């Protein structure tokens, strides 16, 4: 066991964490992390993640690793490629430039398709089509640009340049009148009565189901208690204007349209929002943040590992978005 392997083991024991827990945070298999505590000197990408997680100085740890003889993993633990991009490189798969740009941005953010789809308010299957060749509608394109910090106008110009229509060489394209002449004559069906508009709580529930997300995941993104969110979906509780704004932002709805629609029915019962100056210490928001953190820590071991990974993926992306907003402010 080298000095570096011993440091990794001692750090884990000092914080009272299991091998499985740190392996999950490192995005590794538990057997692989166990090798880090024995004789394996990891490659640079894993070493960088390790230093970021343990808050170690990367240059010092790198020098220590270089002085230690490198021991590769055994046959039971094959080394992972430096990036998942090696599985499907652009040279092997023909992907349009914008679709490849979305995929590379997601991989750079270390997120899976499910987490990005949740934040965009679309299904995972629909998001995978975006990484293939589907050009998103304008509202979804704006959300993509906001999520990844892109310039909307520049991206729109990029899409316009790549979206050229290619026709076959056997015959010229048909005119609109020729196309209409070839279409079969059909009778238009009778227009049925327009159904009553969907209530707010049903619309919220349907949006969550379309996003293929559970109650815990949406509650985390909205910063509310899961039981309170279930009451909203059941129609027992009406969200206040601040929560409605967060819901509209999450699902890509127009907040003012939603507010105007609900004011005519249920929103007459709401009290007007109280406007207050931001305090220097932001004590109220900090207390609320600590309460959310305590609830997550309290219930963490009560949920499955799959749901833990889903929450971690979403929290990582939220953290990166906060870092970008901090730089913008």
Residue frames relative to the residue before (quaternion, step in Angstrom):
aa qw qx qy qz dx dy dz
X 1.0000 0.0000 0.0000 0.0000 0.00 0.00 0.00
X 0.3225 -0.7573 0.5402 0.1750 3.56 -0.79 1.04
X 0.7034 -0.4436 0.3447 0.4356 3.56 -1.35 0.11
X 0.6544 0.5172 -0.3173 0.4512 3.60 0.97 -0.85
X 0.6475 0.5113 -0.3252 0.4622 3.61 0.93 -0.86
X 0.6558 0.5145 -0.3053 0.4604 3.55 1.00 -0.84
X 0.6319 0.5329 -0.3289 0.4567 3.61 1.04 -0.78
X 0.6424 0.5240 -0.3238 0.4561 3.58 0.99 -0.83
X 0.6725 0.4914 -0.3017 0.4640 3.57 0.90 -0.90
X 0.6705 0.5021 -0.3075 0.4513 3.61 0.90 -0.90
X 0.6335 0.5276 -0.3407 0.4518 3.60 1.00 -0.75
X 0.6561 0.5116 -0.3172 0.4552 3.58 0.91 -0.89
X 0.6772 0.4880 -0.2970 0.4638 3.58 0.96 -0.87
X 0.6283 0.5507 -0.3406 0.4311 3.60 1.05 -0.72
X 0.7340 0.3904 -0.2377 0.5023 3.60 1.00 -0.78
X 0.4436 -0.7343 0.4287 0.2834 3.58 1.28 0.09
X 0.4429 0.6882 -0.4498 0.3577 3.57 1.05 0.77
X 0.4507 -0.6797 0.5083 0.2765 3.57 -1.16 0.62
X 0.6470 -0.5001 0.4004 0.4136 3.54 -1.31 0.32
X 0.6515 0.5281 -0.3218 0.4395 3.57 0.97 -0.86
X 0.6555 0.5254 -0.3187 0.4389 3.60 0.99 -0.80
X 0.6939 0.4465 -0.2805 0.4903 3.59 0.90 -0.89
X 0.6017 0.5480 -0.3663 0.4512 3.60 1.07 -0.62
X 0.6323 0.5252 -0.3310 0.4634 3.59 1.04 -0.74
X 0.6743 0.4846 -0.2965 0.4717 3.60 0.94 -0.86
X 0.7025 0.4487 -0.2578 0.4886 3.58 1.11 -0.67
X 0.3725 -0.7379 0.4744 0.3030 3.58 1.34 -0.10
X 0.5014 0.6113 -0.4312 0.4347 3.52 0.94 1.02
X 0.5424 -0.5560 0.4977 0.3859 3.52 -1.34 0.14
X 0.6006 -0.5839 0.3954 0.3767 3.63 -1.07 0.66
X 0.6360 0.5302 -0.3371 0.4480 3.60 1.02 -0.74
X 0.6312 0.5291 -0.3330 0.4591 3.56 1.07 -0.71
X 0.6686 0.4897 -0.3111 0.4652 3.58 0.92 -0.90
X 0.6031 0.5621 -0.3570 0.4392 3.58 1.07 -0.71
X 0.6246 0.5393 -0.3327 0.4565 3.60 1.11 -0.71
X 0.5971 0.5679 -0.3621 0.4357 3.59 1.17 -0.59
X 0.6948 0.4510 -0.2740 0.4886 3.58 1.13 -0.53
X 0.6715 0.4858 -0.2997 0.4725 3.58 1.27 -0.02
X 0.8003 -0.2740 0.2109 0.4898 3.61 0.22 -1.19
X 0.5456 0.6380 -0.3996 0.3682 3.61 1.25 0.07
X 0.1843 -0.7390 0.6396 0.1034 3.57 -0.91 1.00
X 0.3036 -0.8139 0.4621 0.1785 3.62 -0.26 1.22
X 0.5897 -0.5448 0.4427 0.3995 3.61 -1.29 0.24
X 0.7469 -0.4557 0.2594 0.4090 3.54 -1.33 0.30
X 0.6576 0.5273 -0.3448 0.4131 3.63 0.89 -0.83
X 0.6680 0.4671 -0.2969 0.4975 3.59 1.00 -0.79
X 0.6223 0.5450 -0.3387 0.4484 3.59 1.05 -0.74
X 0.6435 0.5178 -0.3176 0.4657 3.59 1.02 -0.78
X 0.6528 0.4965 -0.3159 0.4771 3.61 0.95 -0.83
X 0.6283 0.5453 -0.3277 0.4476 3.56 1.06 -0.81
X 0.6772 0.4856 -0.2907 0.4701 3.59 0.91 -0.93
X 0.6425 0.5176 -0.3268 0.4609 3.58 1.01 -0.76
X 0.6723 0.4946 -0.2941 0.4657 3.58 0.99 -0.82
X 0.7586 0.3766 -0.2009 0.4922 3.60 0.92 -0.92
X 0.3690 -0.7409 0.4690 0.3083 3.59 1.36 -0.17
X 0.3400 0.7175 -0.5193 0.3160 3.55 0.93 1.00
X 0.5230 -0.5955 0.4971 0.3531 3.58 -1.26 0.35
X 0.4216 -0.7507 0.4483 0.2401 3.54 -0.48 1.23
X 0.6552 0.5269 -0.3348 0.4255 3.62 0.89 -0.86
X 0.6542 0.5040 -0.3205 0.4640 3.59 0.97 -0.83
X 0.6775 0.4818 -0.2947 0.4712 3.58 0.91 -0.91
X 0.6223 0.5421 -0.3439 0.4480 3.58 1.05 -0.72
X 0.6492 0.5034 -0.3228 0.4700 3.58 0.97 -0.83
X 0.6432 0.5130 -0.3217 0.4687 3.58 1.01 -0.77
X 0.6585 0.5064 -0.3122 0.4609 3.59 0.99 -0.80
X 0.6494 0.5268 -0.3234 0.4429 3.59 1.01 -0.79
X 0.6710 0.4933 -0.3004 0.4650 3.60 1.11 -0.61
X 0.6531 0.5060 -0.3042 0.4743 3.57 1.29 -0.32
X 0.5014 -0.6430 0.4730 0.3338 3.63 -0.85 0.85
X 0.4152 -0.7286 0.4975 0.2220 3.56 -0.88 1.05
X 0.0758 -0.7737 0.6288 0.0172 3.54 -0.85 1.06
X 0.3011 -0.7743 0.5304 0.1686 3.57 -0.55 1.13
X 0.6081 -0.5440 0.4312 0.3853 3.52 -1.28 0.38
X 0.5536 -0.6114 0.4503 0.3420 3.54 -1.19 0.55
X 0.7275 -0.4271 0.2976 0.4470 3.54 -1.29 0.02
X 0.6390 0.5413 -0.3352 0.4317 3.57 1.12 -0.57
X 0.7597 0.2836 -0.1594 0.5631 3.59 1.26 -0.37
X 0.0826 -0.8252 0.5569 0.0452 3.64 0.27 1.16
X 0.5188 -0.6420 0.4689 0.3143 3.51 -1.08 0.79
X 0.4235 -0.7003 0.5231 0.2378 3.51 -1.10 0.81
X 0.5324 -0.5981 0.4720 0.3687 3.60 -1.14 0.51
X 0.6368 -0.5670 0.3686 0.3703 3.53 -1.19 0.58
X 0.8040 0.0417 -0.0106 0.5930 3.58 1.06 -0.56
X 0.5242 -0.6384 0.4629 0.3215 3.54 -1.10 0.72
X 0.4867 0.6574 -0.4380 0.3730 3.57 1.24 -0.10
X 0.5881 0.5964 -0.3783 0.3942 3.58 1.16 -0.48
X 0.5733 0.5925 -0.3957 0.4046 3.57 1.17 -0.37
X 0.7982 0.0506 0.0021 0.6003 3.56 0.97 -0.83
X 0.0538 -0.8198 0.5701 -0.0011 3.57 0.03 1.23
X 0.6370 -0.5479 0.3757 0.3910 3.60 -1.16 0.52
X 0.6169 0.5596 -0.3591 0.4210 3.59 1.10 -0.57
X 0.6974 0.4490 -0.2679 0.4902 3.58 1.17 -0.59
X 0.7869 0.1982 -0.0938 0.5768 3.61 1.01 -0.76
X 0.3513 -0.7384 0.5403 0.1986 3.54 -0.82 1.04
X 0.0781 0.7912 -0.5957 0.1143 3.57 -0.42 1.25
X 0.5150 -0.6384 0.4629 0.3360 3.63 -0.88 0.85
X 0.6505 -0.5620 0.3379 0.3833 3.61 -1.07 0.68
X 0.6951 0.4705 -0.3067 0.4488 3.62 0.82 -0.89
X 0.6322 0.5188 -0.3390 0.4650 3.60 0.99 -0.75
X 0.6488 0.5020 -0.3130 0.4786 3.58 1.01 -0.81
X 0.6167 0.5538 -0.3344 0.4486 3.57 1.10 -0.74
X 0.6389 0.5121 -0.3227 0.4748 3.62 1.00 -0.80
X 0.6767 0.5103 -0.2957 0.4408 3.56 0.86 -0.98
X 0.6731 0.4934 -0.2994 0.4624 3.58 0.93 -0.90
X 0.6303 0.5242 -0.3365 0.4633 3.61 1.07 -0.71
X 0.6442 0.5111 -0.3252 0.4670 3.59 1.01 -0.77
X 0.6701 0.4927 -0.3015 0.4662 3.57 0.92 -0.91
X 0.6307 0.5338 -0.3320 0.4550 3.59 1.03 -0.77
X 0.6852 0.4566 -0.2686 0.4999 3.58 1.13 -0.71
X 0.3774 -0.7542 0.4578 0.2815 3.60 1.36 -0.01
X 0.4640 0.6500 -0.4589 0.3894 3.56 0.94 0.95
X 0.3853 -0.6843 0.5561 0.2723 3.55 -1.26 0.43
X 0.6990 -0.4835 0.3262 0.4138 3.55 -1.32 0.33
X 0.6233 0.5642 -0.3418 0.4201 3.59 1.03 -0.74
X 0.6779 0.4938 -0.2970 0.4565 3.60 0.90 -0.88
X 0.6606 0.4903 -0.3099 0.4765 3.61 0.94 -0.88
X 0.6357 0.5353 -0.3304 0.4475 3.59 0.98 -0.85
X 0.6327 0.5362 -0.3306 0.4505 3.59 1.01 -0.78
X 0.6943 0.4712 -0.2783 0.4674 3.58 0.89 -0.93
X 0.6772 0.4663 -0.2898 0.4900 3.60 1.15 -0.55
X 0.4277 -0.7190 0.4518 0.3098 3.59 1.24 -0.30
X 0.5839 0.5337 -0.3919 0.4698 3.59 1.11 0.69
X 0.5907 -0.5636 0.4284 0.3871 3.56 -1.27 0.25
X 0.6200 -0.5484 0.3967 0.3969 3.63 -1.16 0.51
X 0.6317 0.5337 -0.3430 0.4456 3.63 1.00 -0.74
X 0.6596 0.4988 -0.3145 0.4661 3.57 0.96 -0.84
X 0.6434 0.5191 -0.3330 0.4534 3.60 0.99 -0.80
X 0.6309 0.5344 -0.3429 0.4459 3.61 0.99 -0.76
X 0.6096 0.5338 -0.3543 0.4667 3.60 1.13 -0.56
X 0.6016 0.5503 -0.3586 0.4545 3.60 1.12 -0.63
X 0.6937 0.4526 -0.2752 0.4881 3.61 1.04 -0.75
X 0.6108 0.5208 -0.3595 0.4759 3.59 1.28 -0.08
X 0.7484 -0.3540 0.2477 0.5032 3.61 0.35 -1.16
X 0.4766 0.6913 -0.4368 0.3227 3.62 1.24 0.04
X 0.3028 -0.7324 0.5844 0.1740 3.57 -0.91 0.98
X 0.3716 -0.7632 0.4757 0.2305 3.66 -0.54 1.09
X 0.5525 -0.5737 0.4715 0.3786 3.59 -1.20 0.42
X 0.7179 -0.4959 0.2785 0.4014 3.54 -1.26 0.46
X 0.6700 0.5000 -0.3241 0.4429 3.62 0.91 -0.85
X 0.6686 0.4767 -0.3012 0.4848 3.59 1.02 -0.77
X 0.6018 0.5536 -0.3561 0.4523 3.59 1.10 -0.63
X 0.6379 0.5172 -0.3255 0.4686 3.60 1.00 -0.78
X 0.6555 0.5000 -0.3175 0.4686 3.60 0.99 -0.79
X 0.6171 0.5379 -0.3413 0.4620 3.59 1.06 -0.73
X 0.6688 0.5003 -0.2983 0.4621 3.57 0.90 -0.94
X 0.6549 0.5013 -0.3158 0.4691 3.59 0.99 -0.80
X 0.6582 0.5307 -0.3088 0.4355 3.58 0.99 -0.86
X 0.7870 0.3196 -0.1538 0.5048 3.59 0.88 -0.97
X 0.4959 -0.6913 0.4135 0.3243 3.61 1.27 0.07
X 0.3869 0.7215 -0.4811 0.3136 3.60 1.08 0.74
X 0.4955 -0.6071 0.5266 0.3296 3.55 -1.35 0.34
X 0.4399 -0.7412 0.4379 0.2556 3.58 -0.47 1.22
X 0.6832 0.4957 -0.3073 0.4394 3.62 0.82 -0.93
X 0.6505 0.5075 -0.3230 0.4637 3.58 0.97 -0.78
X 0.6527 0.5010 -0.3172 0.4716 3.59 0.98 -0.80
X 0.6357 0.5328 -0.3303 0.4505 3.58 1.00 -0.80
X 0.6512 0.4986 -0.3138 0.4785 3.59 1.03 -0.77
X 0.6217 0.5462 -0.3327 0.4522 3.58 1.04 -0.78
X 0.6634 0.4927 -0.3015 0.4756 3.59 0.97 -0.87
X 0.6419 0.5354 -0.3291 0.4394 3.59 0.96 -0.84
X 0.6674 0.5013 -0.3095 0.4554 3.59 1.02 -0.76
X 0.7258 0.4369 -0.2597 0.4636 3.59 0.98 -0.75
X 0.6694 0.5147 -0.2994 0.4443 3.61 1.18 -0.49
X 0.2150 0.7645 -0.5687 0.2144 3.58 0.64 1.12
X 0.4109 -0.7158 0.5112 0.2398 3.58 -0.97 0.88
X 0.1545 -0.7872 0.5937 0.0627 3.58 -0.76 1.05
X 0.1892 -0.7922 0.5734 0.0879 3.57 -0.73 1.07
X 0.5864 -0.5747 0.4372 0.3671 3.54 -1.26 0.40
X 0.5051 -0.6730 0.4610 0.2819 3.57 -1.25 0.38
X 0.5494 0.6466 -0.4021 0.3442 3.61 1.20 -0.22
X 0.8030 -0.0406 0.0490 0.5925 3.61 0.96 -0.75
X 0.5554 -0.6052 0.4382 0.3651 3.61 -1.14 0.53
X 0.6196 -0.5497 0.3930 0.3994 3.59 -1.16 0.41
X 0.4926 -0.6663 0.4807 0.2869 3.56 -1.10 0.75
X 0.4868 -0.6309 0.5124 0.3201 3.53 -1.24 0.53
X 0.6809 -0.4941 0.3410 0.4195 3.55 -1.27 0.31
X 0.6571 0.5119 -0.3185 0.4525 3.63 0.97 -0.83
X 0.6479 0.5093 -0.3229 0.4654 3.61 1.03 -0.74
X 0.6338 0.5191 -0.3330 0.4669 3.56 1.01 -0.75
X 0.6621 0.5019 -0.3093 0.4626 3.60 0.93 -0.88
X 0.6417 0.5335 -0.3290 0.4419 3.61 1.04 -0.75
X 0.6922 0.4785 -0.2772 0.4638 3.59 1.08 -0.65
X 0.5659 0.6003 -0.3938 0.4053 3.60 1.20 -0.35
X 0.5005 -0.6496 0.4728 0.3223 3.63 -1.01 0.74
X 0.4726 -0.6638 0.5041 0.2861 3.52 -1.13 0.70
X 0.0250 0.7984 -0.5994 0.0520 3.56 -0.70 1.05
X 0.4318 -0.6744 0.5345 0.2703 3.51 -1.24 0.56
X 0.4555 -0.6852 0.4968 0.2761 3.52 -0.94 0.90
X 0.4405 -0.6935 0.4960 0.2811 3.61 -0.86 0.87
X 0.5903 -0.5633 0.4407 0.3743 3.51 -1.26 0.46
X 0.4106 -0.7062 0.5242 0.2408 3.54 -0.99 0.87
X 0.3008 -0.7701 0.5400 0.1578 3.53 -0.64 1.14
X 0.6688 -0.4851 0.3700 0.4248 3.52 -1.29 0.25
X 0.4808 -0.6611 0.4949 0.2947 3.53 -1.02 0.81
X 0.4229 -0.7181 0.4816 0.2711 3.61 -0.70 1.00
X 0.6333 -0.5319 0.4045 0.3904 3.52 -1.27 0.45
X 0.5728 -0.6056 0.4128 0.3669 3.61 -1.01 0.68
X 0.5297 -0.6318 0.4692 0.3164 3.53 -1.14 0.73
X 0.4793 -0.6681 0.4862 0.2958 3.57 -0.94 0.87
X 0.6748 -0.5258 0.3359 0.3941 3.55 -1.23 0.51
X 0.6929 0.4783 -0.3093 0.4422 3.61 0.79 -0.91
X 0.6344 0.5062 -0.3343 0.4790 3.61 1.11 -0.64
X 0.6356 0.5341 -0.3247 0.4531 3.58 1.02 -0.78
X 0.6387 0.5145 -0.3197 0.4745 3.59 1.03 -0.79
X 0.6636 0.5068 -0.3049 0.4581 3.57 0.92 -0.91
X 0.6650 0.5012 -0.3087 0.4596 3.59 0.92 -0.90
X 0.6384 0.5239 -0.3306 0.4568 3.61 1.00 -0.76
X 0.6487 0.5075 -0.3240 0.4656 3.60 1.00 -0.78
X 0.6580 0.5049 -0.3130 0.4627 3.59 0.96 -0.86
X 0.6430 0.5144 -0.3291 0.4622 3.61 0.98 -0.81
X 0.6750 0.4727 -0.2914 0.4859 3.59 1.10 -0.67
X 0.3669 -0.7518 0.4765 0.2702 3.60 1.31 -0.01
X 0.4650 0.6675 -0.4338 0.3873 3.55 1.00 0.91
X 0.4017 -0.7045 0.5278 0.2524 3.58 -1.13 0.64
X 0.7101 -0.4683 0.3219 0.4158 3.53 -1.36 0.26
X 0.6461 0.5369 -0.3327 0.4284 3.59 0.97 -0.84
X 0.6662 0.5150 -0.3118 0.4402 3.60 0.93 -0.86
X 0.6758 0.4747 -0.2971 0.4793 3.59 0.91 -0.89
X 0.6266 0.5419 -0.3413 0.4441 3.59 1.00 -0.78
X 0.6390 0.5280 -0.3228 0.4568 3.57 1.03 -0.82
X 0.6842 0.4816 -0.2928 0.4629 3.59 0.91 -0.88
X 0.7088 0.4334 -0.2575 0.4934 3.60 1.09 -0.67
X 0.3639 -0.7582 0.4660 0.2749 3.59 1.34 -0.16
X 0.5330 0.5729 -0.4434 0.4372 3.57 0.88 1.01
X 0.6087 -0.5423 0.4311 0.3867 3.55 -1.30 0.30
X 0.5516 -0.6277 0.4212 0.3526 3.66 -0.91 0.80
X 0.6452 0.5119 -0.3380 0.4553 3.62 0.97 -0.76
X 0.6398 0.5102 -0.3272 0.4726 3.59 1.03 -0.73
X 0.6443 0.5147 -0.3252 0.4629 3.58 1.02 -0.78
X 0.6250 0.5317 -0.3388 0.4604 3.61 1.03 -0.75
X 0.6345 0.5196 -0.3310 0.4668 3.60 1.06 -0.69
X 0.6128 0.5355 -0.3478 0.4655 3.59 1.12 -0.65
X 0.6822 0.4786 -0.2924 0.4691 3.60 0.89 -0.92
X 0.6662 0.4918 -0.3034 0.4714 3.61 1.11 -0.60
X 0.4945 -0.6728 0.4206 0.3549 3.60 1.24 -0.25
X 0.4827 0.6809 -0.4286 0.3459 3.59 1.27 0.14
X 0.7721 0.2224 -0.1100 0.5851 3.58 1.19 -0.57
X 0.2683 -0.7421 0.5949 0.1530 3.56 -1.04 0.85
X 0.3937 -0.7309 0.4924 0.2612 3.64 -0.62 1.01
X 0.4740 -0.6567 0.4971 0.3113 3.55 -1.06 0.71
X 0.7276 -0.4647 0.2799 0.4200 3.54 -1.29 0.24
X 0.6349 0.5281 -0.3362 0.4527 3.61 1.03 -0.74
X 0.6744 0.4726 -0.2931 0.4857 3.59 0.97 -0.85
X 0.6199 0.5370 -0.3452 0.4563 3.60 1.03 -0.73
X 0.6259 0.5334 -0.3388 0.4571 3.59 1.06 -0.72
X 0.6608 0.4917 -0.3071 0.4768 3.61 1.00 -0.81
X 0.6288 0.5263 -0.3298 0.4679 3.59 1.05 -0.77
X 0.6607 0.5068 -0.3049 0.4621 3.59 0.93 -0.90
X 0.6527 0.5102 -0.3125 0.4647 3.59 0.98 -0.81
X 0.6592 0.5255 -0.3095 0.4399 3.58 0.99 -0.86
X 0.7801 0.3353 -0.1715 0.4996 3.58 0.90 -0.93
X 0.5244 -0.6698 0.4044 0.3358 3.61 1.23 0.13
X 0.4215 0.6966 -0.4770 0.3311 3.60 1.08 0.65
X 0.5077 -0.6010 0.5145 0.3413 3.52 -1.34 0.33
X 0.3923 -0.7631 0.4609 0.2266 3.59 -0.37 1.23
X 0.6793 0.5025 -0.3041 0.4401 3.59 0.88 -0.90
X 0.6292 0.5125 -0.3383 0.4763 3.60 1.06 -0.66
X 0.6516 0.5073 -0.3148 0.4679 3.58 0.97 -0.85
X 0.6659 0.5043 -0.3040 0.4581 3.57 0.93 -0.87
X 0.6518 0.5161 -0.3114 0.4603 3.58 0.98 -0.87
X 0.6548 0.5201 -0.3108 0.4519 3.58 1.00 -0.83
X 0.7276 0.4429 -0.2489 0.4610 3.56 0.90 -0.93
X 0.5624 0.6105 -0.3992 0.3894 3.60 1.14 -0.49
X 0.6543 0.5349 -0.3118 0.4341 3.57 1.07 -0.74
X 0.7616 0.3241 -0.1952 0.5262 3.59 1.19 -0.37
X 0.8654 0.1144 -0.0233 0.4874 3.55 0.02 -1.32
X 0.6508 0.5758 -0.3349 0.3642 3.58 1.03 -0.68
X 0.4776 0.6498 -0.4575 0.3747 3.57 1.21 0.06
X 0.6322 0.5505 -0.3242 0.4383 3.55 1.25 -0.44
X 0.5971 0.6076 -0.3585 0.3817 3.57 1.21 -0.38
X 0.4478 -0.6453 0.5468 0.2900 3.52 -1.23 0.57
X 0.5526 -0.6003 0.4374 0.3779 3.63 -1.01 0.59
X 0.5578 -0.6234 0.4380 0.3294 3.52 -1.09 0.77
X 0.3514 -0.7278 0.5542 0.1991 3.57 -1.04 0.84
X 0.2075 -0.7813 0.5802 0.0999 3.55 -0.75 1.06
X 0.0247 0.8033 -0.5924 0.0563 3.57 -0.78 1.02
X 0.5417 -0.6099 0.4660 0.3427 3.53 -1.20 0.53
X 0.5097 -0.6325 0.4851 0.3238 3.56 -1.08 0.72
X 0.3487 -0.7354 0.5401 0.2141 3.58 -0.78 0.96
X 0.6286 -0.5657 0.3751 0.3797 3.55 -1.17 0.52
X 0.7635 0.3686 -0.2113 0.4864 3.58 0.97 -0.82
X 0.2872 -0.7831 0.5045 0.2233 3.60 1.31 -0.16
X 0.0832 0.8593 -0.5011 0.0595 3.57 0.99 0.89
X 0.6495 0.5330 -0.3389 0.4234 3.60 0.92 -0.81
X 0.6925 0.4649 -0.2874 0.4709 3.57 0.87 -0.90
X 0.6339 0.5272 -0.3375 0.4542 3.58 1.05 -0.68
X 0.6326 0.5169 -0.3310 0.4723 3.59 1.03 -0.75
X 0.6587 0.5049 -0.3063 0.4663 3.56 0.97 -0.87
X 0.6297 0.5308 -0.3299 0.4614 3.57 1.05 -0.79
X 0.6594 0.5025 -0.3136 0.4629 3.60 0.93 -0.86
X 0.6315 0.5312 -0.3360 0.4540 3.58 1.03 -0.76
X 0.6494 0.5046 -0.3176 0.4720 3.57 0.99 -0.85
X 0.6517 0.5174 -0.3164 0.4555 3.59 0.94 -0.87
X 0.6572 0.5100 -0.3145 0.4573 3.58 0.99 -0.82
X 0.6471 0.5141 -0.3210 0.4626 3.57 1.03 -0.78
X 0.6332 0.5196 -0.3317 0.4680 3.58 1.02 -0.80
X 0.6829 0.4824 -0.2962 0.4618 3.59 0.86 -0.94
X 0.6495 0.5395 -0.3192 0.4304 3.60 1.01 -0.81
X 0.7836 0.3322 -0.1616 0.4995 3.59 0.96 -0.89
X 0.3885 0.7698 -0.4553 0.2215 3.59 1.27 -0.08
X 0.7349 0.4258 -0.2446 0.4678 3.60 0.82 -0.95
X 0.6059 0.5808 -0.3520 0.4143 3.59 1.25 -0.17
X 0.6846 0.4382 -0.2847 0.5081 3.61 1.26 -0.21
X 0.6242 -0.5694 0.3878 0.3686 3.54 -1.24 0.46
X 0.6441 -0.5325 0.3815 0.3951 3.55 -1.27 0.39
X 0.6106 0.5579 -0.3568 0.4343 3.58 1.06 -0.70
X 0.6807 0.4636 -0.2919 0.4864 3.58 0.97 -0.82
X 0.5865 0.5551 -0.3731 0.4568 3.58 1.12 -0.58
X 0.6650 0.4984 -0.3049 0.4652 3.59 0.93 -0.90
X 0.6259 0.5335 -0.3400 0.4562 3.60 1.04 -0.75
X 0.6746 0.4860 -0.2958 0.4704 3.59 0.93 -0.90
X 0.6386 0.5253 -0.3319 0.4539 3.59 0.98 -0.81
X 0.6284 0.5377 -0.3322 0.4535 3.59 1.00 -0.82
X 0.6884 0.4755 -0.2856 0.4674 3.56 0.91 -0.91
X 0.6504 0.5170 -0.3220 0.4539 3.59 1.00 -0.79
X 0.6195 0.5408 -0.3473 0.4506 3.61 1.04 -0.72
X 0.6810 0.4785 -0.2968 0.4681 3.57 0.90 -0.89
X 0.6223 0.5276 -0.3413 0.4668 3.59 1.04 -0.75
X 0.6380 0.5305 -0.3256 0.4533 3.58 1.00 -0.81
X 0.6655 0.4927 -0.3083 0.4682 3.61 0.96 -0.83
X 0.6355 0.5181 -0.3330 0.4657 3.58 1.03 -0.75
X 0.6309 0.5226 -0.3326 0.4671 3.62 1.03 -0.76
X 0.6418 0.5231 -0.3301 0.4533 3.60 0.98 -0.80
X 0.6637 0.4935 -0.3055 0.4718 3.58 1.01 -0.83
X 0.6449 0.5064 -0.3258 0.4706 3.61 1.00 -0.80
X 0.6214 0.5475 -0.3513 0.4367 3.60 1.01 -0.76
X 0.6677 0.4905 -0.2994 0.4732 3.59 0.99 -0.83
X 0.6459 0.5181 -0.3263 0.4560 3.59 1.07 -0.73
X 0.6651 0.4965 -0.3070 0.4656 3.59 1.03 -0.79
